[in-house]
Amino acid sequence: MASLVSMVQLDDVLTQALAEYCARYGFARLDVFGSEARDEATDGSDVDVLYDLAPGRHLTWEVVDAADDLALILGRPVDLVSRRALHPLLRDQVEAEARPLYAA
């Protein structure tokens, strides 16, 4: 399976869709982690996405809509995780394997 990160880097339409998506929800950065970042994803894998919000932006229940919208863009189910909400015991591992998907 082709890496999602490399697909985004090569696909201008996908990059534009991510830019519009991030602007709509206030994301400053999206990173992929988990099986996708380790190149272990299968056709049934979801995409674990770590996000940072732009200054002054906040998400509450909209995170559900944001995950659904990103799944439509990427063509796979998505789990959105706030970098600020990472459990301290998982933070180092997640940060070490995270690969940039989009940065504003």
C-alpha positions in Angstrom: 0.0 0.0 0.0 1.3 3.4 -0.9 2.1 5.7 2.0 -0.6 8.2 2.7 2.1 10.9 3.4 3.8 10.3 0.0 0.4 10.4 -1.7 -0.4 13.8 -0.3 3.1 15.1 -1.3 2.5 14.1 -4.9 -1.2 15.0 -5.2 -2.0 18.7 -5.6 -5.7 18.1 -5.4 -5.4 16.3 -2.1 -3.0 18.9 -0.8 -5.5 21.6 -1.7 -8.4 19.7 0.0 -6.3 19.4 3.1 -5.5 23.1 3.1 -9.2 24.0 2.8 -10.1 21.4 5.5 -7.5 22.8 7.9 -8.6 26.4 7.3 -12.3 25.4 8.0 -11.6 23.7 11.3 -8.6 25.8 12.5 -5.9 23.1 12.3 -2.4 24.4 12.1 -0.8 21.0 11.7 -1.7 17.4 11.0 0.6 14.5 11.6 0.0 10.8 10.9 1.1 8.3 13.5 0.4 4.6 14.2 0.3 1.9 11.5 0.3 4.5 8.7 3.4 6.2 10.0 5.2 2.9 10.5 4.2 1.8 6.9 2.3 -1.1 8.4 -1.2 0.0 7.4 -3.5 -2.5 5.6 -6.6 -1.8 3.5 -8.6 -2.1 6.7 -6.5 0.3 8.8 -7.8 3.6 10.0 -5.6 6.7 9.9 -4.4 8.0 13.3 -4.0 11.8 12.9 -2.4 14.1 15.5 -3.5 17.7 15.3 -2.5 21.1 16.6 -5.0 24.0 16.4 -4.1 27.4 15.3 -3.9 30.0 18.0 -7.3 31.2 19.2 -9.1 28.2 17.7 -11.0 25.6 19.7 -12.9 22.4 18.9 -15.6 20.8 21.0 -18.2 18.5 19.4 -17.0 19.6 16.0 -14.1 17.1 16.3 -16.6 14.4 15.2 -17.5 16.3 12.1 -13.8 17.1 11.5 -12.9 13.4 11.7 -15.7 12.5 9.3 -14.7 15.2 6.8 -11.1 14.1 6.9 -12.1 10.5 6.3 -13.9 11.6 3.2 -10.8 13.3 1.9 -8.4 10.5 2.7 -10.8 7.7 1.8 -10.3 5.8 5.1 -11.7 6.0 8.6 -9.8 8.6 10.8 -9.1 8.9 14.5 -8.3 12.5 15.4 -6.1 13.1 18.5 -5.1 16.4 19.9 -1.4 16.7 20.6 -2.2 18.5 23.8 -4.4 15.6 25.0 -1.8 12.9 24.5 -1.3 10.8 27.6 2.2 11.5 29.0 3.1 7.7 28.8 2.3 7.7 25.1 3.6 11.1 24.1 7.2 10.1 23.3 6.3 7.1 21.2 3.6 9.0 19.2 5.9 12.0 18.7 8.8 9.8 17.6 6.7 8.0 14.9 4.6 11.0 13.7 5.0 12.0 10.1 3.8 15.4 8.8 0.6 15.2 6.7 -0.1 19.0 6.5 1.2 22.2 8.0 -0.4 25.6 7.5 
